[in-house]
Amino acid sequence: MPDLTTAPATTATAATTGGFAAAPRATGWWRRTRFLTRRTIRSIMLLDDTPARIGRGCAAGLFAGMLPTLGQIFLAALVAKLVRGNLLAAIMTSWLSNPFTALPIWYGCYRLGHALLPSAKPPLSYDDLAVIVAAFGQLSLTDGLGALLTLLGGIMLPLLLGSVLTGLALAGLGWAAIPPVVAWMHRRRAERRQRWLHGHQQLSPGQRPVP
């Protein structure tokens, strides 16, 4: 005989999901990270500027975000100014490199530079670079270039080479690919706005929502 005590709950669940079991939702930091990432990308794409300027700003931010240096935000804004890009897009895009992603990004750039440069020394391991990056994170803008060079030492040249090449590749991709996407999103937003206005214009004065 079936257990009737669970039937209402099962029926309610099926009714709210169209007859299918509801998929478990992601929880915790991963869910929040995905939400914030999508919201940030959407905010960049819908900035009140031309698609070309937003694309150039994103390209500036992608380039600056790959460089192993302090003050990436200021560097992104400077590059955006030079290429006449959107400053806010550059600053927001530069945070592709952040405390959570800097280590894997820099290690990939370091291994790329090490592979391209002739060197008798074997490359550092991921853990060795993690120690250096942890010390790098303790530096401030007032510590100066000397402290930065002392810390990075022998890894500076391959890391810088790999970072510049990666930054240029990403900047070129962003420069070419982002403006069409921005233009499409702007058109879609304008079409939705026109449909909304058209729908409200067809309502009688008594049916229109109060602003």
VOVOVEX-99362 format. One record per residue: residue number from 1; residue in one letter; x, y, z of N, C-alpha, C in turn. Coordinates in steps of 0.05 Angstrom, whole numbers, plus 32768, in hexadecimal, padded with zeros to 4 digits. Example, Ala and Ser with C-alpha at 12.3 -4.5 7.8 and 13.67 -1.06 7.14 Angstrom:
BEGIN
{1 "a" {8108 7F8E 809C} {80F6 7FA6 809C} {8108 7FBE 809C}}
{2 "s" {8101 7FD3 808E} {8111 7FEB 808F} {8102 8001 809D}}
***
This chain:
BEGIN
{1 "m" {8011 7FE8 8000} {8000 8000 8000} {8012 8019 8000}}
{2 "p" {800D 802C 7FEE} {801E 8044 7FED} {801C 8055 8006}}
{3 "d" {8031 8062 800C} {8033 8074 8023} {8025 808E 801C}}
{4 "l" {800D 8093 8027} {7FFD 80AA 8020} {8007 80C3 802E}}
{5 "t" {8019 80C0 8041} {8023 80D8 804F} {8035 80E9 803E}}
{6 "t" {8041 80DD 8029} {8054 80EC 8018} {8047 80F5 7FFE}}
{7 "a" {802E 80EC 7FF9} {8021 80F2 7FDF} {801D 8110 7FDB}}
{8 "p" {8013 811F 7FEF} {800E 813C 7FEA} {8027 814A 7FE3}}
{9 "a" {803D 8144 7FF1} {8056 8153 7FEB} {8060 814C 7FCF}}
{10 "t" {805D 8133 7FC7} {8066 812B 7FAC} {8055 8138 7F97}}
{11 "t" {803B 8139 7F9C} {8029 8146 7F88} {802F 8163 7F86}}
{12 "a" {8034 8171 7F9D} {8039 818E 7F9C} {8053 8193 7F8D}}
{13 "t" {8067 8182 7F92} {8081 8186 7F84} {807E 8183 7F66}}
{14 "a" {806F 816E 7F5D} {806B 816A 7F41} {805B 8181 7F34}}
{15 "a" {8048 818B 7F44} {8037 81A1 7F39} {8047 81BA 7F34}}
{16 "t" {805A 81C0 7F45} {8069 81D8 7F43} {8080 81D6 7F2F}}
{17 "t" {8086 81BE 7F26} {809C 81BA 7F13} {8092 81AF 7EF8}}
{18 "g" {8078 81B0 7EF3} {806D 81A6 7EDA} {806E 8188 7ED7}}
{19 "g" {806E 817A 7EEE} {806D 815D 7EEC} {8089 8150 7EED}}
{20 "f" {809E 8160 7EEF} {80B9 8156 7EF0} {80C5 815D 7F0B}}
{21 "a" {80D8 814C 7F14} {80E5 8151 7F2D} {80F7 816A 7F2A}}
{22 "a" {80F6 817A 7F3F} {8106 8193 7F3E} {8124 818D 7F40}}
{23 "a" {8134 819A 7F30} {8151 8196 7F31} {815C 81A4 7F49}}
{24 "p" {816F 8198 7F58} {817A 81A6 7F6F} {8189 81BF 7F67}}
{25 "r" {8185 81D3 7F76} {8192 81ED 7F71} {81AD 81EE 7F7D}}
{26 "a" {81C0 81FC 7F70} {81DA 8200 7F7B} {81D8 8213 7F93}}
{27 "t" {81E6 820E 7FA7} {81E5 821E 7FC0} {8201 8227 7FC7}}
{28 "g" {8202 823A 7FD9} {821C 8243 7FE4} {822A 8256 7FD2}}
{29 "w" {8245 8256 7FD4} {8255 826A 7FC7} {8255 8267 7FA9}}
{30 "w" {8252 824E 7F9F} {8252 824A 7F81} {8239 8257 7F75}}
{31 "r" {8222 8254 7F82} {820A 8261 7F77} {820D 827F 7F77}}
{32 "r" {8217 828A 7F8D} {821B 82A7 7F8E} {822F 82B1 7F7A}}
{33 "t" {8244 82A1 7F75} {8259 82A9 7F62} {824D 82AA 7F46}}
{34 "r" {823E 8295 7F3F} {8231 8295 7F24} {821E 82AC 7F20}}
{35 "f" {820F 82B2 7F35} {81FC 82C8 7F33} {820A 82E3 7F30}}
{36 "l" {821F 82E8 7F40} {822E 8301 7F3E} {823C 8303 7F23}}
{37 "t" {8247 82EC 7F19} {8255 82ED 7EFF} {8242 82F4 7EE9}}
{38 "r" {822B 82E7 7EE8} {8217 82EE 7ED3} {820D 830B 7ED5}}
{39 "r" {8209 8314 7EEE} {8200 832F 7EF2} {8215 8343 7EE9}}
{40 "t" {822E 833E 7EEF} {8244 8350 7EE7} {8247 8351 7EC9}}
{41 "i" {8246 833A 7EBC} {8249 8339 7E9F} {8231 8349 7E92}}
{42 "r" {8219 8344 7E9C} {8202 8352 7E91} {8204 8370 7E95}}
{43 "s" {820E 8378 7EAD} {8211 8395 7EB3} {8225 83A2 7EA0}}
{44 "i" {823B 8393 7E99} {824F 839E 7E87} {8243 83A1 7E6B}}
{45 "m" {8235 838C 7E62} {822A 838C 7E47} {8215 83A1 7E43}}
{46 "l" {8207 83A9 7E58} {81F1 83BC 7E56} {81F9 83D8 7E60}}
{47 "l" {8212 83DD 7E61} {821B 83F8 7E68} {8211 840C 7E54}}
{48 "d" {820C 8425 7E5D} {8201 843A 7E4B} {8218 8446 7E3B}}
{49 "d" {8221 8438 7E27} {8237 8441 7E16} {8235 8431 7DFB}}
{50 "t" {8246 8439 7DE8} {8245 842B 7DCF} {8252 840F 7DD1}}
{51 "p" {8249 83FC 7DC1} {8256 83E1 7DC2} {8274 83E2 7DBD}}
{52 "a" {827D 83F4 7DAC} {829A 83F5 7DA6} {82A9 83FE 7DBF}}
{53 "r" {829F 8412 7DCD} {82AE 841C 7DE5} {82AD 8407 7DFB}}
{54 "i" {8296 83F9 7DFE} {8295 83E4 7E13} {82A8 83CE 7E0C}}
{55 "g" {82A9 83C6 7DF2} {82BC 83B1 7DEA} {82D9 83B9 7DEF}}
{56 "r" {82E0 83D2 7DE9} {82FC 83DB 7DEE} {8302 83DC 7E0C}}
{57 "g" {82EE 83E4 7E1C} {82F2 83E4 7E39} {82F6 83C8 7E44}}
{58 "c" {82E6 83B5 7E3A} {82EA 8399 7E43} {8305 838F 7E3A}}
{59 "a" {830E 8396 7E22} {8328 838D 7E19} {833E 8398 7E2B}}
{60 "a" {833B 83B2 7E33} {834F 83BE 7E45} {834F 83AF 7E60}}
{61 "g" {8337 83A9 7E6B} {8336 839B 7E84} {8341 837E 7E83}}
{62 "l" {833C 8370 7E6D} {8347 8355 7E6A} {8365 8356 7E68}}
{63 "f" {8370 836A 7E5A} {838D 836B 7E58} {839A 8372 7E74}}
{64 "a" {838F 8386 7E81} {839A 838E 7E9B} {8397 8378 7EB0}}
{65 "g" {8380 8369 7EAF} {837B 8354 7EC2} {838F 833D 7EC2}}
{66 "m" {839C 8339 7EAB} {83AF 8323 7EA9} {83CB 832A 7EB3}}
{67 "l" {83D0 8344 7EB7} {83EC 834C 7EBE} {83F1 8348 7EDB}}
{68 "p" {8409 833D 7EE2} {8410 8339 7EFF} {841A 8353 7F0C}}
{69 "t" {8408 8365 7F11} {840F 837E 7F1C} {83FB 8388 7F30}}
{70 "l" {8402 839B 7F40} {83F0 83A7 7F53} {83E0 83BD 7F45}}
{71 "g" {83C8 83C2 7F4F} {83B8 83D8 7F44} {83AE 83D2 7F28}}
{72 "q" {83A4 83BA 7F24} {8399 83B2 7F09} {8382 83C4 7F01}}
{73 "i" {8372 83CD 7F14} {835B 83DE 7F0E} {8364 83F8 7F01}}
{74 "f" {8379 8404 7F0D} {8383 841D 7F02} {8390 8419 7EE7}}
{75 "l" {839E 8403 7EE3} {83AA 83FD 7EC9} {8394 83F8 7EB4}}
{76 "a" {837F 83EA 7EBC} {8368 83E6 7EA9} {835C 8400 7EA1}}
{77 "a" {8358 8412 7EB4} {834C 842C 7EAE} {835F 843D 7E9B}}
{78 "l" {8379 843B 7EA0} {838C 8449 7E8F} {838C 843E 7E73}}
{79 "v" {838C 8424 7E70} {838C 8418 7E55} {8371 841F 7E47}}
{80 "a" {835B 841E 7E56} {8341 8425 7E4A} {8341 8442 7E40}}
{81 "k" {834E 8454 7E50} {8350 8470 7E48} {8360 8472 7E2E}}
{82 "l" {8375 8463 7E2B} {8386 8465 7E14} {8378 845A 7DFB}}
{83 "v" {8368 8446 7DFE} {835A 843A 7DE6} {833E 8445 7DE3}}
{84 "r" {8336 8459 7DF4} {831C 8465 7DF3} {8306 8451 7DF8}}
{85 "g" {830A 8441 7E0D} {82F6 842D 7E15} {82E6 8437 7E2D}}
{86 "n" {82D2 8428 7E34} {82C2 842E 7E4B} {82D1 8427 7E65}}
{87 "l" {82D4 843B 7E77} {82E4 8437 7E8F} {82D7 8423 7EA2}}
{88 "l" {82BD 8424 7EA5} {82B0 8412 7EB7} {82B2 83F5 7EAD}}
{89 "a" {82AF 83F1 7E93} {82B2 83D6 7E88} {82CE 83CC 7E8C}}
{90 "a" {82E2 83DD 7E8A} {82FE 83D5 7E8E} {8303 83CD 7EAB}}
{91 "i" {82F9 83DD 7EBE} {82FD 83D7 7EDA} {82EF 83BD 7EE2}}
{92 "m" {82D6 83BA 7ED9} {82C7 83A2 7EE1} {82D3 8389 7ED4}}
{93 "t" {82DD 838B 7EBC} {82E8 8373 7EAE} {8303 836C 7EBA}}
{94 "s" {8312 837F 7EC4} {832C 8379 7ECF} {832A 8367 7EE7}}
{95 "w" {8313 8365 7EF3} {830F 8353 7F0A} {830B 8336 7F02}}
{96 "l" {830F 8330 7EE9} {8312 8314 7EE1} {8329 8308 7EF1}}
{97 "s" {833E 8318 7EF6} {8354 8310 7F07} {834E 831B 7F23}}
{98 "n" {8348 8309 7F36} {8341 8311 7F51} {834E 82FE 7F64}}
{99 "p" {834B 8303 7F7E} {8358 82F1 7F91} {8353 82D3 7F8E}}
{100 "f" {833C 82CC 7F81} {8335 82B0 7F7E} {8341 82A4 7F64}}
{101 "t" {8346 82B5 7F50} {834E 82AB 7F36} {836B 82B3 7F2F}}
{102 "a" {8378 82C5 7F3E} {8392 82CF 7F37} {83A7 82B8 7F35}}
{103 "l" {83A7 82A6 7F48} {83BB 8291 7F48} {83BA 827F 7F30}}
{104 "p" {83A3 8273 7F29} {83A2 8262 7F11} {83A8 8272 7EF8}}
{105 "i" {839F 828B 7EF6} {83A5 829B 7EDE} {83C3 82A0 7EDC}}
{106 "w" {83CF 82A8 7EF2} {83EC 82AF 7EF1} {83FD 8296 7EEC}}
{107 "y" {83F4 827F 7EF7} {8404 8267 7EF3} {8403 825F 7ED6}}
{108 "g" {83EB 8261 7EC9} {83E9 825B 7EAD} {83FA 826E 7E9C}}
{109 "c" {83FA 8288 7EA3} {840B 829B 7E95} {8428 8295 7E99}}
{110 "y" {8430 828E 7EB2} {844B 8288 7EB7} {8455 8270 7EA8}}
{111 "r" {8445 825B 7EA6} {844D 8243 7E97} {844F 8249 7E7A}}
{112 "l" {843E 825A 7E6F} {843F 8262 7E53} {8459 8271 7E4E}}
{113 "g" {845F 8285 7E5F} {8478 8293 7E5B} {8491 8282 7E5F}}
{114 "h" {8490 826F 7E72} {84A7 825D 7E76} {84AB 824B 7E5E}}
{115 "a" {8495 8243 7E51} {8498 8232 7E3A} {84A4 8240 7E22}}
{116 "l" {849F 825B 7E20} {84A8 826A 7E0A} {84C5 8275 7E0D}}
{117 "l" {84CE 8277 7E26} {84E9 8281 7E2B} {84FC 826A 7E30}}
{118 "p" {8514 826C 7E25} {8528 8257 7E2B} {8531 8259 7E48}}
{119 "s" {852F 8243 7E57} {8537 8243 7E73} {8540 8227 7E7B}}
{120 "a" {8556 8227 7E8A} {8561 820D 7E94} {8553 8204 7EAD}}
{121 "k" {8545 8217 7EBA} {8537 8211 7ED3} {851C 8205 7ECE}}
{122 "p" {8514 81F0 7EDD} {84F8 81E6 7EDA} {84E4 81FA 7EE4}}
{123 "p" {84CC 81F9 7EDA} {84B8 820D 7EE3} {84B0 8208 7F00}}
{124 "l" {84A7 821D 7F0D} {849D 821A 7F28} {8483 820A 7F28}}
{125 "s" {847E 81FD 7F3F} {8465 81EF 7F42} {844F 8202 7F49}}
{126 "y" {8437 81F9 7F48} {841F 8209 7F4F} {8421 8212 7F6C}}
{127 "d" {8429 8200 7F7E} {842B 8207 7F9A} {8441 821C 7F9F}}
{128 "d" {8457 821A 7F91} {846D 822E 7F94} {8463 824A 7F8C}}
{129 "l" {8454 824B 7F76} {844A 8265 7F6D} {8435 826F 7F81}}
{130 "a" {8426 825D 7F8D} {8411 8265 7FA0} {841E 8273 7FB8}}
{131 "v" {8436 826A 7FC0} {8443 8278 7FD6} {844B 8294 7FCE}}
{132 "i" {8455 8297 7FB6} {845E 82B1 7FAC} {8445 82C4 7FA9}}
{133 "v" {8430 82B9 7F9E} {8418 82CA 7F9B} {840C 82D2 7FB6}}
{134 "a" {840E 82C0 7FCA} {8404 82C8 7FE4} {8414 82DF 7FF0}}
{135 "a" {842E 82DF 7FEC} {843F 82F5 7FF4} {8439 830E 7FE4}}
{136 "f" {8434 830A 7FCA} {842D 8320 7FB8} {8414 832E 7FC1}}
{137 "g" {8401 831F 7FCC} {83E8 832A 7FD5} {83EB 833C 7FED}}
{138 "q" {8402 833A 7FFB} {8406 834A 8013} {8413 8365 800C}}
{139 "l" {841C 8368 7FF3} {8427 8382 7FEB} {8412 8397 7FE7}}
{140 "s" {841A 83B0 7FEB} {8408 83C6 7FE6} {8414 83D8 7FD0}}
{141 "l" {8404 83EB 7FC7} {840E 83FD 7FB2} {8426 840D 7FBB}}
{142 "t" {8429 8411 7FD5} {843F 8421 7FDF} {8459 8412 7FE1}}
{143 "d" {8458 83F7 7FDE} {8471 83E7 7FE0} {8484 83EB 7FC9}}
{144 "g" {8479 83F3 7FB2} {848A 83FB 7F9C} {8492 83E4 7F8A}}
{145 "l" {849F 83EB 7F74} {84A7 83D8 7F60} {84BD 83C6 7F6A}}
{146 "g" {84CF 83D1 7F7B} {84E6 83C1 7F85} {84DD 83A9 7F94}}
{147 "a" {84C9 83AC 7FA6} {84BE 8396 7FB6} {84B1 8381 7FA3}}
{148 "l" {84A4 838A 7F8F} {8497 8378 7F7C} {84AC 8367 7F6D}}
{149 "l" {84C1 8374 7F63} {84D6 8366 7F55} {84E5 8352 7F67}}
{150 "t" {84EA 835A 7F80} {84F7 8349 7F93} {84E7 832F 7F98}}
{151 "l" {84CD 8333 7F9A} {84BB 831C 7FA0} {84BA 8309 7F88}}
{152 "l" {84B4 8314 7F71} {84B0 8303 7F59} {84CA 82F8 7F4F}}
{153 "g" {84E0 8307 7F51} {84FA 82FC 7F4A} {84FC 82EF 7F2F}}
{154 "g" {8505 82D6 7F2F} {850A 82C8 7F16} {84F2 82C1 7F06}}
{155 "i" {84DA 82C2 7F11} {84C2 82BB 7F02} {84B6 82D2 7EF3}}
{156 "m" {84C1 82EA 7EF8} {84B5 8302 7EED} {84B3 8302 7ECE}}
{157 "l" {84C9 82FB 7EC1} {84CA 82FC 7EA4} {84B7 82E9 7E97}}
{158 "p" {84B7 82CF 7E9E} {84A3 82BD 7E91} {8487 82C4 7E99}}
{159 "l" {8482 82CD 7EB2} {8468 82D4 7EBA} {845E 82EC 7EAB}}
{160 "l" {846F 8300 7EA8} {8467 8318 7E99} {8462 8313 7E7C}}
{161 "l" {8473 8302 7E70} {8470 82FC 7E53} {8455 82ED 7E4F}}
{162 "g" {8451 82D8 7E5F} {8438 82C9 7E5C} {841F 82DA 7E62}}
{163 "s" {8421 82EC 7E76} {840A 82FD 7E7C} {8404 8311 7E66}}
{164 "v" {8419 831D 7E5A} {8415 8330 7E45} {8409 8322 7E2C}}
{165 "l" {8413 830B 7E25} {8408 82FC 7E0E} {83EB 82F4 7E13}}
{166 "t" {83E6 82EA 7E2B} {83CA 82E2 7E31} {83B8 82FA 7E32}}
{167 "g" {83C1 8310 7E3D} {83B1 8328 7E3E} {83AB 8333 7E23}}
{168 "l" {83BF 8333 7E11} {83BB 833C 7DF6} {83A7 832A 7DE7}}
{169 "a" {83A9 8310 7DEB} {8397 82FE 7DDD} {837A 8302 7DE7}}
{170 "l" {8376 8305 7E01} {835C 8309 7E0C} {8351 8324 7E04}}
{171 "a" {8362 8339 7E04} {835A 8353 7DFC} {8351 8354 7DDF}}
{172 "g" {8360 8346 7DCD} {8358 8345 7DB1} {833E 8337 7DAE}}
{173 "l" {833A 8321 7DBD} {8320 8312 7DBB} {8309 8324 7DC5}}
{174 "g" {830E 8332 7DDC} {82F9 8343 7DE6} {82F2 835A 7DD4}}
{175 "w" {8307 8366 7DC8} {8304 837D 7DB6} {82F2 8375 7D9E}}
{176 "a" {82F6 835C 7D94} {82E7 8354 7D7C} {82CC 8348 7D83}}
{177 "a" {82CA 8339 7D99} {82B2 8329 7D9E} {829D 8338 7DAF}}
{178 "i" {82A6 8349 7DC1} {8293 8355 7DD3} {8280 836A 7DC7}}
{179 "p" {8289 837C 7DB5} {8277 8390 7DA9} {825E 8384 7D9C}}
{180 "p" {8260 836E 7D8C} {8248 8363 7D80} {8234 8358 7D95}}
{181 "v" {823F 834D 7DAB} {822E 8343 7DC0} {8220 835A 7DCE}}
{182 "v" {822F 836F 7DD3} {8223 8387 7DE0} {820D 8393 7DCE}}
{183 "a" {8213 8395 7DB4} {81FF 83A0 7DA2} {81E5 8390 7DA2}}
{184 "w" {81E8 8375 7DA2} {81D1 8363 7DA3} {81C1 8367 7DBC}}
{185 "m" {81CF 8369 7DD3} {81C1 836C 7DED} {81B3 8387 7DEF}}
{186 "h" {81C0 839C 7DE4} {81B3 83B6 7DE3} {819A 83B6 7DD2}}
{187 "r" {819B 83A9 7DBB} {8184 83A7 7DA9} {816D 8398 7DB7}}
{188 "r" {8174 8383 7DC4} {8160 8373 7DD2} {8152 8382 7DE8}}
{189 "r" {8162 8391 7DF7} {8157 83A2 7E0C} {8145 83B7 7E01}}
{190 "a" {814D 83C4 7DEA} {813C 83D8 7DDE} {8122 83CC 7DD3}}
{191 "e" {8123 83B4 7DC8} {810B 83A7 7DBE} {80F8 83A0 7DD4}}
{192 "r" {8102 8397 7DEB} {80F1 8391 7E02} {80E4 83AB 7E0C}}
{193 "r" {80F3 83C0 7E0D} {80E9 83DA 7E16} {80D3 83E4 7E03}}
{194 "q" {80D7 83E0 7DE9} {80C3 83E9 7DD6} {80A9 83D8 7DD9}}
{195 "r" {80AC 83BE 7DDD} {8094 83AD 7DE1} {8085 83B5 7DFA}}
{196 "w" {8094 83BB 7E0F} {8087 83C3 7E28} {8078 83DD 7E24}}
{197 "l" {8084 83F1 7E17} {8077 840A 7E12} {805F 8407 7E00}}
{198 "h" {8061 83F6 7DEB} {804B 83F1 7DD9} {8034 83E4 7DE8}}
{199 "g" {803A 83D1 7DF9} {8024 83C4 7E09} {8016 83D7 7E1B}}
{200 "h" {8025 83EA 7E28} {8018 83FD 7E3A} {8009 8412 7E2B}}
{201 "q" {8011 8419 7E13} {8003 842D 7E04} {7FE8 8423 7DFB}}
{202 "q" {7FE4 8408 7DF8} {7FCB 83FD 7DF0} {7FB7 83FB 7E06}}
{203 "l" {7FC0 83FE 7E1F} {7FAE 83FC 7E36} {7F9E 8416 7E38}}
{204 "s" {7F86 8414 7E43} {7F77 842C 7E49} {7F83 843A 7E61}}
{205 "p" {7F7D 8454 7E64} {7F88 8463 7E7B} {7F83 8456 7E96}}
{206 "g" {7F6B 844A 7E99} {7F65 843D 7EB2} {7F74 8423 7EB7}}
{207 "q" {7F7E 8417 7EA1} {7F8C 83FD 7EA4} {7FAA 8401 7EA8}}
{208 "r" {7FB5 8419 7EA2} {7FD2 841D 7EA4} {7FDB 841D 7EC0}}
{209 "p" {7FF2 8410 7EC5} {7FFC 8410 7EE1} {8005 842C 7EEA}}
{210 "v" {8000 8431 7F03} {8009 844B 7F0E} {8027 844B 7F11}}
{211 "p" {8036 845F 7F07} {8053 8460 7F09} {805C 845F 7F26}}
***
